[in-house]
Amino acid sequence: MKKTFTFFVSMVCVAALSFAQKAPIDFETGGNGGSNFTWEVSDNGSNPALEVVSNPNKTAPNTSGMVAKFTALKDGQNWALCFTDSIGSFTFTKDNSTVKIMVHKTVKSDVALKFEVPGGINKEIKVKNTKVNEWEELEFDFSSSIGNTYSRLVIIPDFVEPYVTGKDRTADNVIYFDNITFSNGNALAEPTMAAADPTYKEEDVISMFSGVYTDVTVETWRTTWSQGTLTDVKVDGNDVKKYSDLNFVGIEPGTANLIDASGMEHINLDIWSPNSTEFKIKLVDFGADGAFQGGDDTEHELVFSAPKTEEWVNYHIPLSDFTGMTSREHIAQMIFVSAPTGTSVIYVDNVFFSKEAKLAEPTMAAADPTYKEEDVISMFSGVYTDVTVETWRTSWSQGTLTDVKVDGNDVKKYSDLDFVGIEPGAANLIDASGMEHINLDVWSPNSTEFKIKLVDFGADAAFGGGDDTEHELVFSAPKTEEWVNYHIPLSDFTGMTSREHIAQMILVSAPTGTSVIYVDNVFFSKEANSSVSESDFNRLNIYPNPASSTLNLDLEMNSGSVLGYTITDLNGKVLSNGTAAQASVDVSTWVSGVYFVNVETTKGSYAQKVLIK
């Protein structure tokens, strides 16, 4: 930073050094930073004044009413700043050398705090914010300046690189800052937000401590033989157990309230700690006699090294991991241990045993579709002849595929699902240009959002060839525990501008990683045109059937006339067409399989299935 400040020492300034520091700086009425402070702005273009305004985003971690607003102008220097001498003279000590400031910014850049004194050594520290459009508290360690006295606070809230003379902002940036505090750098943080509420159903838990469920009786949350202090506290309105100066703590339901967790699968708890470096949990079962040291006690302790600090950590531990505890019918003790021994602090919430809810399964099959064979391209259905689908679960999918039966019908089951890719294969791309809808039946016990994406590889029929197009549709809050029929116009897939080379269908479901869906009757369809029957023809000869070299058509209407014919494969690809009522079609090079001859007449359409072999 090139900007320097020159101070003229006078008797007035010397006198000012004896004033006490004004902190914290919170900009509230009656507090510091607002009307009792004088702020100056420098090196910021026209130097718009620092404003004290209402908090624009009253959410954690800053719900205060008033904050400071600094507008860093595009025309300002990279170090556009504000400063105040109203803070008063003070000396850094171990008790005030950790300085914190809350910022709310639209960009990520350094925030610099600088302390100055006339004729002395100035000290500046830069810390970059990591969040935008929300409040974040930044911490500055001025312990290297312990013993130094200062009387001016300088704030550079949007210190733009490079840190030299220049105007490198691309736009005006508005920065809010608040709650400038001075504290002991060793002061331990405390949780400000509650742990997330658990979502298990009441019947699937045995709760010891939680505001969500009905708790069983717990005789003590700190036995007499514990080493640590228990305090019942509130965190964001939630009741929480705080253990401080902790080595270990015993928790006992009491001999009359031993917990039978034989029907449970996990022990759950939420832990928040500012300083824990190791966390242990021990469970003790007193055995059938229900007595301590009755000869059938079993126990096991699990160790969790280097747990995350200053955030809620959810422990969802399989009871099977407690291998040394061979019974779960008489659980009498839970013991928490935390390091560093004697100085550890942990906050505890949502302590309960749980079992996984058994998800419902379909017992009835989806209704059979009623489209005519010639009006569909079927990928998976017991009603139609299916086209080739190379895979119903690509290697890049996230979820498990199981082929199951539902009421006698073949069904695709996807479990632990995030997304699944379905591909007909490069040789079997689907030409749905003659189709109007994509259809599928989906049954789910727990899906909260369902998405379907279609991808067309374009004329080059290759992934990433430059002409791929795709579109994804989202269906929020689909019905559960019943078959949902999706009959989706292909015109809704607006981003997929071609339908002649459909190469992928991708199904996505939430909750991510735990969603289960059953899928049946996946096919493209078109609405049937007015049709004619065999009785409308004088001659309706399509032969031989099956054919191997030549397929002959000899057609004549009773009344009206034949307009033409089209022959397609199961994928909808047109192999031959013409306008004559009599034709011989060379099929000698065609792949063996089922084809459709579609005859258009002045009275409607007629379709007949033929076999090429």
PyMOL commands that set and color helices and strands:
alter all, ss='L'
color gray80, all
select helices_A, chain A and resi 11-16+143-145+202-204+255-257+319-321+373-375+426-428+490-492+534-536
alter helices_A, ss='H'
color red, helices_A
select strands_A, chain A and resi 39-42+51-54+66-72+81-84+90-91+98-104+110-116+123-128+135-141+149-150+152-159+173-183+205-209+227-235+238-251+266-272+278-285+298-305+313-318+331-339+344-354+376-380+398-406+409-422+437-443+449-456+469-476+484-489+502-510+515-525+537-543+550-557+562-569+574-578+582-586+593-601+604-612
alter strands_A, ss='S'
color yellow, strands_A
deselect
rebuild
show_as cartoon
